[in-house]
Amino acid sequence: DMLYLGKGVAKDHAAAADLYGKAARQGSPEAQFMLGHMYHYGFGLPKDATEAVRWYSTAADQGYVISEVLEFFKK
């Protein structure tokens, strides 16, 4: 989060995306949501709606509330 927000370090979305990706693949729903967010808006990664939905859905499947709300509106 520090790299994404630039809190205490220089903002670096590409490095943040790399770390969120590692944590997401290890099962962190928070990281899965953030990775979806970064794909959705193109922060540090190419904008990719398909990847955004995939990661939002993965987080929602684990009960991550923010992603569950996004899943509801997608229907």
C-alpha positions in Angstrom: 0.0 0.0 0.0 2.9 2.4 0.7 4.1 2.1 -2.9 0.7 2.5 -4.3 -0.1 5.6 -2.1 3.4 7.0 -1.9 3.3 7.0 1.9 6.8 7.2 3.2 8.3 6.2 -0.1 8.1 7.4 -3.7 4.8 6.4 -5.4 5.5 3.5 -7.7 2.4 1.8 -9.2 4.4 -0.7 -11.2 6.3 -2.0 -8.1 3.0 -2.0 -6.1 1.3 -4.0 -8.8 4.1 -6.5 -8.7 3.8 -7.0 -4.9 0.0 -7.0 -5.0 0.3 -9.7 -7.8 2.5 -11.9 -5.6 0.2 -11.6 -2.6 -2.9 -12.1 -4.8 -1.6 -15.3 -6.2 -0.9 -16.5 -2.6 -4.6 -15.9 -1.8 -4.8 -12.4 -0.2 -8.3 -11.1 -1.0 -7.2 -7.5 -0.2 -4.3 -7.9 -2.8 -6.7 -9.5 -5.3 -9.0 -6.5 -5.0 -6.2 -4.0 -5.4 -4.8 -5.9 -8.4 -8.3 -5.8 -10.0 -8.4 -2.1 -9.2 -5.0 -1.5 -10.8 -6.0 -3.4 -13.9 -9.4 -1.5 -14.0 -7.8 1.9 -14.0 -4.4 1.1 -15.6 -2.3 2.0 -12.6 1.1 0.3 -13.0 -0.4 -2.2 -15.4 -2.1 -2.0 -18.8 -5.8 -1.3 -18.5 -7.5 -4.7 -18.8 -11.2 -5.1 -17.9 -11.1 -8.9 -18.2 -8.2 -9.1 -15.7 -9.9 -6.5 -13.4 -13.1 -8.6 -13.3 -11.1 -11.8 -12.7 -9.3 -10.4 -9.7 -12.4 -8.6 -8.3 -14.3 -11.9 -8.6 -11.6 -13.9 -7.0 -11.6 -11.5 -4.0 -15.4 -11.6 -3.9 -15.4 -15.4 -3.8 -13.4 -15.2 -0.6 -15.9 -12.9 1.0 -14.1 -9.6 0.4 -17.0 -7.2 0.9 -16.0 -4.4 -1.5 -15.6 -7.0 -4.4 -18.9 -8.6 -3.5 -20.6 -5.3 -4.0 -19.0 -4.9 -7.4 -20.1 -8.4 -8.3 -23.7 -7.5 -7.4 -23.7 -4.6 -9.7 -22.1 -6.6 -12.5 -25.2 -8.8 -12.7 
